[in-house]
Amino acid sequence: MNRTNARYAFISAYLKGEETRLVTAGHMEEMMRSAENIQEALEIMGDSDMGEYLLARPVTTFDDADTHLWRYMGECLRRLEILFIPPEMTRLVNLYVEKYDVLNIMIKLRMMLRNETASFVPLGSMYKRDYLEKMSGAQELEDAYEILAKCNLGDYIRIIENSPVTDAPAVSEAEVRLRNHYNRKLLNSFRHMPDGQLLTQVFEGVIDRANLQTVFRMSLGGDYAGNAPILSGGRALSEELIKELLTMKLPEIAGKLENTGYHAMAQDISREYEKDKDINIIDTITEKYGFHMLKNLLSPRVLSPSTMIWYLLMKEREIRNVRLVLRMLTDGIPGEEIRDMVIAA
């Protein structure tokens, strides 16, 4: 076995081992059914890697848990940094995590628009280099540009340059440009990687589903769709088709998607919405379909960057699930009200 294959074999074994220590669907079900407080929930998932981490920390409130969950994700990423992994996989991890920098830039734009403070996500280059506090205090976009340049995020400066942060539509347009720029960077990085075609297929599908979430929200919410945020680079759904869908009612949308792979998802959204008139069903069903599509494509792969992407997606999903249950316990929400939102690997 050559050196590259040895690295892939090692990291594949490590990541598959980590998969066995996830918070499982069984953990989640037991927490929703029997836990009465955060401590009991942590004890139920105590045999998982995340549960072990949280039990060793002072977690008594949801805010405590939220802080330590982000720190846990950061710890998982730090473990990857010291492993014997292929260089292209390291680049992929760094670029994947850059999405949190993009999110923090969008949060900053919204802070400036509303003239209020907000919490940044404690991940990404700005967090790692200890610049989030300075970003929070930046009064002008020019101050933010300097921070981005210092964190090797200078290519995002031209994306938000001259964006009037006092104008809500302009900020929304800047957010779409930021997301499109990041998506292009990510998709371009796949070109010369093992399994690059598969990874391209996966993330173009992510773009498709994000656009469909916008389409469904606009349709069910009755909003004007002329300025709806459309992401570019989808796989099965062109920008022209998305614009056409934005003018349609939900039954028409489902019919238009018949040969795209998203027909069943659209039918489920239409059917479930008719029951309760709850627009939140859009995200619940779209995420459920999306996660299972990703699982079918990525989970079987070994000796490939796909293994790393699947690991990162699972950790993010794991954190989302646990946050959901801990919030449920904090707010006194019955478990059955969030059961459909929990999607475990």
Secondary structure, 3 states (H helix, E strand, C coil): CCHHHHHHHHHHHHHHHHHCCCCCHHHHHHHHHHCCCHHHHHHHCCCCHHHHHHHCCCCCCHHHHHHHHHHHHHHHHHHHHCCCCCHHHHHHHHHHHHHHHHHHHHHHHHHHHHCCCCCCCCCCHHHHCCCHHHHHHCCCHHHHHHHHHHCCCHHHHHHHCCCCCCCHHHHHHHHHHHHHHHHHHHHHHCCCCCCHHHHHHHHHHHHHHHHHHHHHHHHHHCCCCCCCCCCCCCCCCCHHHHHHHCCCCHHHHHHHCCCCCCHHHHHHHHHHHHHHCCCCHHHHHHHHHHHHHHHHHHCCCCCCHHHHHHHHHHHHHHHHHHHHHHHHHHHCCCHHHCHHHCCCC
